[in-house]
Structure formats: C-alpha cells, structure tokens
Amino acid sequence: MKILYENILSTYDKIKPFLKITETSYSEQISKKFNCNLFIKFENRQNTGSFKIRGALSKLLSLSNQEKLKGVIGMSAGNHAQGLAYSGYKLGVNTNIVMPLGTPFTKIRRTKSFGGNVFLKGDDLIESKQYVNELINKFGYIEVHPYDDIEVIKGQGTLYLEMLNQISDLDYLLVPVGGGGLLAGCSIINKSLSKKTKIIGIESKFYPSLFNAFYNKKLKCNGSTIAEGIAVKEIGSISYNYIKDEIDSVISVSDTSIEQAIAMLALTEKVIVEGAGAAGLAAIIENQKKFKNKNVGIMLCGGNIDSKIISSILMRDLVRARQITTMTITMPDKPGQLNIISEICANSGANVLRVEHNRFTMDLSASIAKLDITIETQNEEHLKKIINLIEKKGLPVTLDENN
C-alpha cells in the first residue's frame, strides 16, 4: 500500500482525540542570533514528551479486536516505548517493549509508569530486535516497529500536517532522523502541501545511516551519542522509499553542537529537549551561512532527557562561554598570597566556586604553592580582566584544558 496525503489526514482524525495539539511559534531570540527566521514545533510538550505517540496510536487503532487481544511488542530506545505504552493504556491493549541496555533511566521509568512491560536486552536496536522476534515466536504478539511500518509512518506524518496548520512559507524543514519514520511522513505531506519547502534530514555524526544510503557512502555507525533517540545503524527500508526522492539533503551534526542546542533552548525558549530533539537547531549552529535570511522550521521531537545529563550540559555550556573557569595559579608559599587572589576576585565582581591550595605538588619548588580556583564571571572579557590583574601581581595563571 502506498501512503498518500489523504491517508495521513484520515489518520490524524483518528488519533487526534488522544493527542495534545502542540504549538509552533517563532523564536525571536534564536532567529536574531543566527540571522534567520526560525519556527519551532514544540512536540516535546506532547503527552509522552515525544512525537512517537502519533505512530503508536495509528498502529494500534489499525488492529482488529483479535489482534489487540494478543498484545503488542516493539523495540525502542525510549520514546517509541513510551508512546506505545501510553497508547496501549488508552486503548486497553497489553504492551511489551524491548529496550537497549544503555537506555536512559528516565525513559525506562516513564515507560513502566504508562503500563508497559519492559525488557532490557541488547546493546543496540538491532540486538533488541532479535529478542523481539523471540518473544513474537513464543507468545504471538503483534509487532509495532518504531519506524519501518506503514501505519506508524502515517501517524508520524501528522506532526508536519499539524505544523502546517499553524505556519506556512518555510524555505527549509529540518527533521531529526534515526530510522526515518518521521522524515518519511513529513516527505509525504511536503509533496502535497508545501512543495517549495526543502526538507533536510538531520542525524548524529556517530550514526550517519541516512547519509550512507542517500549519498552511497559507507561511514561507520557506532559510538555513544547524546542523541540516543536517533542512534540507528540502518535506515528503514519502507521509510527510505518515501524519503529518497523527496528530501533535499542530509546533514550530520556533532554531539558538541547538540549540547549547545539543548542549552540554548533551555536558556532562551525555557524548554527541556533531548539530544534527538535538538538536532535541528544543532544543524543551524553548524551551518549558519546556509540558513541565513531563510524561513526555517525545526521540530523539538522529544524532551525525555535524564536530569543528570541536562544538568551536566548546562554546566558545560557555562564553561564553553567562559562563565565558569578553573584557573591554576603558582605563587610563593608565604602568608598573604591567597588574600591577593581573593581581593582581586571580590573587587572584580567574580564569584568564587571552589578553591584548592596545594603546597605539596612535586613538580614545583618547595617554596612554591599551587592554587586551583574555579570562578564564575560575566563573560570571557570579564575573565581576561581578572587574569591580567592577577598576572600583574607576578602570579602566573594557566587555564584548565577543558576551558
């Protein structure tokens, strides 16, 4: 069966009663920063914190009563799991989900809280799929694939359909891609409703599965990425049939840019986004000239990020901006030296976060002490001013290599 625009439209009518209609809005601050007109679809505010509920609902609503009684099973790094569990809860269908061993705890907890039966098996989705097959053979469950399924693709396409009801006239739509279900659905909608918009698939540099297929390359797909939701080694075959002739290009982004995007969205838009959800903004960060003066749409497709990770990202962003810096200062081991540093920091308006005074560093003379001091400053210029004042006192300063 070939998926048409009309199929996605009818799917939207079926699943809409179970969805939250998430907003699309113009981001003034980020648009100004990158000299583009940026429109953000806040799908991270969906009932399960991700767009995946759309595909799961579409699939479950397509099943016969007999199939629903058998129960369903799927593999997932987290968001499909939650979408499937929530959909099963709403529709009275038993749900089973196999998740890779490295899945963030928050996604495991939330999947269980929605009523899903969770199995942790395999180091990646391919290995998880093997266990899915075992359970299907043993119990006769109906499989709900996270992306390579016609009904799932129909459901994911409703995200862009909804977005186009809220805005129009995009030059580019940047779509995060792992297995390709969302990108496939968006491609079908774009072909019918917004032909002038160029769609670009955005993926992690660690998992360039679409890049390989689209450009006939053989780059490795492995490694640990903050965008675990799109860490997929092979693009779905059904999905790719709808993608290959409809997208403009593929951009692979670094984890560093994804981290920056997560922090930027938290600080400017006041929203929490996971790695996969921030991939579109990461692409703008890395390709500013390409999108300059263009109308660009991005989808914050998920917001299910571990609290420890978001905390670490925000702190690392302060380090990158030179707002938190660790300085190492060598000084004569005599009274009053620490007071000199304290007065400079206090008089300059810096906030001291940590101090470690070491008199027993073996690579220095016995008459020399080493001070490691972590300070918070307004910006890099503020930091340079403080360093200059310290060095004018004859006290050499070196910065932590992470700065």
C-alpha positions as CSV (number, residue, x, y, z in Angstrom):
1,M,0.0,0.0,0.0
2,K,1.3,3.4,-1.0
3,I,0.8,6.1,1.6
4,L,-0.9,9.2,0.3
5,Y,-1.6,12.6,1.9
6,E,-5.2,11.6,2.3
7,N,-4.2,8.6,4.4
8,I,-2.3,10.8,6.8
9,L,-5.2,13.2,7.0
10,S,-7.6,10.4,7.9
11,T,-5.1,9.0,10.4
12,Y,-4.9,12.4,12.1
13,D,-8.7,12.5,12.5
14,K,-8.5,9.1,14.3
15,I,-5.6,9.8,16.7
16,K,-6.4,13.5,17.4
17,P,-8.7,12.7,20.4
18,F,-5.7,11.1,22.2
19,L,-3.1,13.9,21.4
20,K,-2.1,17.2,22.7
21,I,-2.0,19.8,19.9
22,T,1.5,21.2,20.3
23,E,2.3,24.8,19.3
24,T,4.5,26.1,16.6
25,S,5.9,29.5,17.2
26,Y,8.5,32.0,16.0
27,S,11.7,32.2,18.1
28,E,12.8,35.9,18.2
29,Q,16.0,35.4,20.2
30,I,17.4,32.4,18.3
31,S,16.3,33.9,14.9
32,K,18.3,37.1,15.8
33,K,21.3,35.1,16.9
34,F,21.6,33.2,13.6
35,N,20.1,35.7,11.2
36,C,17.2,33.5,10.1
37,N,13.5,33.2,10.7
38,L,13.2,30.2,13.0
39,F,9.9,28.5,13.7
40,I,9.8,25.8,16.4
41,K,7.4,22.9,16.7
42,F,7.2,22.1,20.5
43,E,6.4,18.4,20.2
44,N,8.5,17.9,23.4
45,R,5.3,19.0,25.1
46,Q,3.3,16.1,23.8
47,N,1.6,13.8,26.3
48,T,4.5,11.4,26.5
49,G,7.1,14.1,25.7
50,S,7.7,12.9,22.2
51,F,6.1,12.6,18.7
52,K,6.3,8.8,18.9
53,I,2.8,8.6,20.4
54,R,1.4,9.5,17.0
55,G,2.8,6.5,15.2
56,A,1.9,4.1,18.1
57,L,-1.7,5.3,18.2
58,S,-2.0,5.0,14.4
59,K,-0.8,1.4,14.5
60,L,-2.9,0.2,17.5
61,L,-6.1,1.8,16.1
62,S,-5.5,-0.1,12.8
63,L,-5.5,-3.5,14.6
64,S,-8.5,-5.8,14.7
65,N,-10.1,-6.7,18.1
66,Q,-8.5,-10.2,17.8
67,E,-5.0,-8.7,17.2
68,K,-5.4,-6.3,20.2
69,L,-6.2,-9.2,22.5
70,K,-2.9,-10.8,21.5
71,G,-1.0,-7.8,22.8
72,V,1.8,-5.9,21.0
73,I,5.5,-5.7,21.2
74,G,8.1,-3.2,20.0
75,M,11.8,-2.3,20.3
76,S,12.8,1.2,21.4
77,A,15.5,3.4,22.8
78,G,12.8,5.1,24.8
79,N,10.3,7.4,23.1
80,H,8.6,4.8,21.0
81,A,8.4,2.7,24.1
82,Q,6.5,5.4,26.0
83,G,4.3,6.2,23.1
84,L,3.4,2.5,22.7
85,A,2.8,2.0,26.4
86,Y,0.6,5.2,26.7
87,S,-1.4,4.2,23.6
88,G,-1.9,0.7,24.9
89,Y,-3.1,2.2,28.2
90,K,-5.6,4.4,26.5
91,L,-6.9,1.7,24.1
92,G,-6.8,-1.2,26.5
93,V,-4.0,-3.1,24.7
94,N,-1.2,-5.0,26.6
95,T,2.2,-3.6,25.5
96,N,5.6,-5.1,25.7
97,I,8.8,-3.2,24.9
98,V,12.4,-4.3,24.4
99,M,14.9,-1.6,25.2
100,P,18.7,-1.5,24.7
101,L,20.8,-1.8,27.8
102,G,22.0,1.8,27.6
103,T,18.6,3.4,27.6
104,P,18.3,6.4,30.0
105,F,16.6,5.5,33.3
106,T,14.1,8.3,32.9
107,K,12.7,6.7,29.7
108,I,12.6,3.2,31.4
109,R,10.7,4.6,34.4
110,R,8.2,6.6,32.3
111,T,7.5,3.6,30.0
112,K,6.7,1.5,33.1
113,S,4.6,4.2,34.5
114,F,2.4,4.2,31.4
115,G,1.8,0.5,31.9
116,G,4.4,-1.0,29.5
117,N,6.2,-4.3,30.3
118,V,9.9,-3.5,29.8
119,F,12.7,-6.0,28.8
120,L,16.3,-4.7,28.7
121,K,18.1,-6.7,26.0
122,G,20.9,-5.9,23.6
123,D,23.5,-3.2,23.1
124,D,21.5,-1.5,20.3
125,L,18.2,-1.7,18.5
126,I,19.4,-4.4,16.1
127,E,20.1,-6.7,19.1
128,S,16.9,-5.7,20.8
129,K,15.0,-6.6,17.6
130,Q,16.4,-10.2,17.9
131,Y,14.8,-10.5,21.3
132,V,11.5,-9.0,19.9
133,N,11.4,-11.8,17.3
134,E,12.0,-14.4,20.1
135,L,9.0,-13.1,22.1
136,I,6.8,-12.9,19.0
137,N,7.5,-16.6,18.2
138,K,6.9,-17.6,21.8
139,F,3.7,-15.6,22.6
140,G,2.3,-14.4,19.2
141,Y,2.5,-10.7,20.0
142,I,1.8,-8.2,17.2
143,E,4.9,-6.2,16.4
144,V,4.8,-2.4,16.4
145,H,8.0,-1.3,14.7
146,P,9.3,2.1,15.8
147,Y,9.7,3.4,12.2
148,D,9.5,0.9,9.4
149,D,5.8,0.4,9.4
150,I,3.2,2.0,7.1
151,E,0.7,2.8,9.9
152,V,3.5,4.2,12.1
153,I,4.7,6.4,9.2
154,K,1.1,7.7,8.7
155,G,1.0,8.7,12.4
156,Q,4.4,10.4,12.4
157,G,3.4,12.4,9.3
158,T,0.6,14.1,11.3
159,L,3.2,16.1,13.1
160,Y,4.1,18.1,10.0
161,L,0.4,18.2,9.0
162,E,-0.3,19.9,12.3
163,M,2.7,22.2,11.9
164,L,1.5,23.4,8.5
165,N,-1.9,24.3,10.1
166,Q,0.0,26.7,12.3
167,I,2.5,28.2,10.0
168,S,3.4,28.4,6.3
169,D,6.1,29.5,3.8
170,L,9.1,27.6,5.1
171,D,12.2,27.5,3.0
172,Y,13.7,24.6,5.0
173,L,12.3,22.0,7.3
174,L,14.9,20.3,9.4
175,V,13.8,16.8,10.6
176,P,15.8,14.6,13.0
177,V,16.2,11.1,11.6
178,G,17.1,7.8,13.1
179,G,15.2,5.0,11.4
180,G,13.3,7.5,9.2
181,G,9.6,7.2,10.1
182,L,9.1,10.9,10.9
183,L,11.1,12.0,7.9
184,A,9.1,9.7,5.6
185,G,5.8,11.0,7.0
186,C,7.0,14.6,6.6
187,S,8.1,13.9,3.0
188,I,4.7,12.7,2.0
189,I,3.0,15.8,3.5
190,N,5.5,18.1,2.0
191,K,5.0,16.7,-1.5
192,S,1.3,17.5,-1.4
193,L,1.1,20.7,0.7
194,S,4.4,22.6,0.6
195,K,6.4,21.7,-2.4
196,K,8.6,24.7,-2.3
197,T,9.9,23.7,1.2
198,K,13.2,21.8,1.1
199,I,13.4,19.0,3.7
200,I,16.7,18.1,5.2
201,G,17.3,15.0,7.3
202,I,19.4,15.7,10.4
203,E,21.3,12.9,12.1
204,S,24.1,12.3,14.6
205,K,27.6,12.0,13.1
206,F,28.0,8.8,15.1
207,Y,25.1,7.3,13.2
208,P,25.0,8.5,9.6
209,S,22.7,5.8,8.4
210,L,20.6,8.1,6.1
211,F,23.8,9.9,4.9
212,N,25.2,6.5,3.8
213,A,22.0,5.5,2.0
214,F,21.4,8.9,0.4
215,Y,25.0,9.6,-0.7
216,N,26.0,5.9,-1.3
217,K,28.7,6.0,1.5
218,K,29.9,3.5,4.0
219,L,30.7,5.5,7.1
220,K,30.7,3.7,10.4
221,C,27.6,3.8,12.6
222,N,28.6,3.3,16.2
223,G,29.6,5.1,19.4
224,S,28.0,6.8,22.3
225,T,25.9,9.8,21.5
226,I,23.8,12.2,23.5
227,A,21.2,11.8,20.7
228,E,20.4,8.1,21.6
229,G,16.9,8.5,20.2
230,I,18.3,8.7,16.6
231,A,21.2,6.3,17.2
232,V,20.1,3.9,14.5
233,K,22.5,1.9,12.3
234,E,20.2,1.3,9.3
235,I,17.6,3.5,7.8
236,G,14.2,1.7,7.5
237,S,13.6,0.2,4.1
238,I,9.9,1.2,4.0
239,S,10.8,4.6,5.3
240,Y,13.6,5.2,2.8
241,N,11.3,4.5,-0.2
242,Y,9.3,7.7,0.8
243,I,12.5,9.7,1.7
244,K,14.9,9.1,-1.1
245,D,13.3,11.2,-3.8
246,E,11.7,13.9,-1.7
247,I,14.4,15.3,0.6
248,D,16.9,17.9,-0.4
249,S,20.0,16.7,1.6
250,V,21.2,15.1,4.8
251,I,23.3,16.9,7.5
252,S,25.2,15.1,10.2
253,V,25.8,17.0,13.4
254,S,28.3,16.6,16.3
255,D,27.4,16.0,19.9
256,T,29.1,19.3,20.8
257,S,26.6,21.2,18.7
258,I,23.7,19.1,20.0
259,E,24.8,20.0,23.6
260,Q,24.9,23.7,22.7
261,A,21.4,23.5,21.1
262,I,20.0,21.8,24.2
263,A,21.5,24.6,26.4
264,M,20.3,27.3,24.1
265,L,16.7,26.0,24.0
266,A,16.7,25.8,27.8
267,L,18.0,29.3,28.3
268,T,16.1,31.1,25.5
269,E,12.9,29.1,25.0
270,K,12.7,27.8,28.5
271,V,12.1,24.2,27.3
272,I,13.8,20.9,28.1
273,V,14.8,18.9,24.9
274,E,16.6,15.6,24.5
275,G,19.5,15.1,22.1
276,A,17.5,14.0,19.2
277,G,15.0,16.8,19.6
278,A,17.8,19.4,19.5
279,A,19.4,18.0,16.3
280,G,17.6,20.6,14.0
281,L,19.0,23.5,15.9
282,A,22.4,21.9,16.0
283,A,22.3,21.8,12.2
284,I,21.7,25.6,12.2
285,I,24.6,26.1,14.6
286,E,26.9,24.3,12.3
287,N,25.6,25.7,9.0
288,Q,24.7,29.3,9.7
289,K,25.5,30.6,6.2
290,K,23.2,28.1,4.6
291,F,20.2,29.2,6.6
292,K,20.9,32.9,6.7
293,N,17.8,35.0,5.9
294,K,15.7,31.8,5.4
295,N,12.5,30.7,6.9
296,V,13.5,27.6,8.8
297,G,11.3,25.1,10.7
298,I,12.6,22.7,13.3
299,M,10.9,20.0,15.3
300,L,11.7,19.5,19.0
301,C,10.6,15.9,18.6
302,G,11.3,14.8,22.1
303,G,12.0,16.1,25.6
304,N,12.8,13.0,27.6
305,I,16.3,13.6,28.8
306,D,17.9,12.4,32.0
307,S,18.0,15.1,34.7
308,K,21.7,14.4,35.4
309,I,22.6,14.9,31.7
310,I,20.7,18.2,31.3
311,S,22.4,19.4,34.5
312,S,25.8,18.5,33.1
313,I,25.1,20.1,29.7
314,L,24.1,23.4,31.3
315,M,27.3,23.5,33.4
316,R,29.4,22.6,30.4
317,D,27.8,25.4,28.4
318,L,28.9,27.8,31.1
319,V,32.4,26.5,30.8
320,R,32.3,26.9,27.0
321,A,31.1,30.5,27.4
322,R,34.0,31.2,29.9
323,Q,31.4,32.0,32.5
324,I,32.8,29.2,34.7
325,T,36.6,28.7,34.6
326,T,39.2,26.9,36.6
327,M,42.5,28.8,36.9
328,T,45.8,27.3,38.2
329,I,48.0,29.9,39.8
330,T,51.5,29.4,41.1
331,M,52.6,31.6,43.9
332,P,55.3,31.9,46.6
333,D,54.4,29.8,49.7
334,K,54.2,32.7,52.1
335,P,51.4,34.5,54.1
336,G,49.1,36.8,52.2
337,Q,49.2,35.3,48.7
338,L,45.8,33.7,48.9
339,N,44.4,37.0,50.1
340,I,45.7,38.8,47.0
341,I,43.7,36.5,44.8
342,S,40.6,36.7,46.9
343,E,40.7,40.5,46.8
344,I,41.1,40.7,43.1
345,C,38.1,38.3,42.5
346,A,36.0,40.2,45.1
347,N,36.8,43.6,43.8
348,S,36.3,42.5,40.2
349,G,32.8,41.0,40.9
350,A,33.7,37.4,40.3
351,N,32.0,34.6,42.2
352,V,34.5,32.0,43.7
353,L,33.0,28.5,43.4
354,R,35.9,26.3,44.6
355,V,39.4,26.7,46.0
356,E,42.2,24.1,46.4
357,H,45.5,25.2,47.8
358,N,48.3,22.7,47.4
359,R,51.7,23.0,49.0
360,F,52.9,19.5,48.1
361,T,53.0,19.5,44.3
362,M,56.2,17.5,43.5
363,D,56.8,19.3,40.1
364,L,57.3,22.7,41.9
365,S,59.9,24.0,44.2
366,A,59.3,23.6,47.9
367,S,59.0,27.4,48.2
368,I,56.1,27.5,45.7
369,A,52.4,26.6,46.2
370,K,49.7,25.9,43.6
371,L,46.2,27.3,43.7
372,D,43.4,25.8,41.7
373,I,40.4,28.2,41.8
374,T,37.1,27.9,40.0
375,I,35.3,31.2,39.4
376,E,32.1,32.4,37.8
377,T,32.4,35.5,35.6
378,Q,30.1,37.5,33.4
379,N,31.8,36.6,30.1
380,E,35.2,36.0,28.5
381,E,36.2,39.7,28.7
382,H,35.5,39.7,32.4
383,L,37.7,36.6,32.8
384,K,40.6,38.2,30.9
385,K,40.4,41.3,33.0
386,I,40.8,39.2,36.2
387,I,43.6,37.1,34.8
388,N,45.5,40.3,33.8
389,L,45.1,41.7,37.3
390,I,46.5,38.5,38.8
391,E,49.5,38.3,36.5
392,K,50.3,42.0,37.2
393,K,51.0,40.8,40.7
394,G,53.6,38.5,39.4
395,L,51.5,35.4,39.7
396,P,51.4,33.2,36.5
397,V,47.9,31.9,35.5
398,T,47.1,28.8,33.4
399,L,43.6,27.7,32.5
400,D,42.2,24.2,32.8
401,E,42.5,22.4,29.5
402,N,38.7,22.0,29.3
403,N,38.4,25.7,29.0
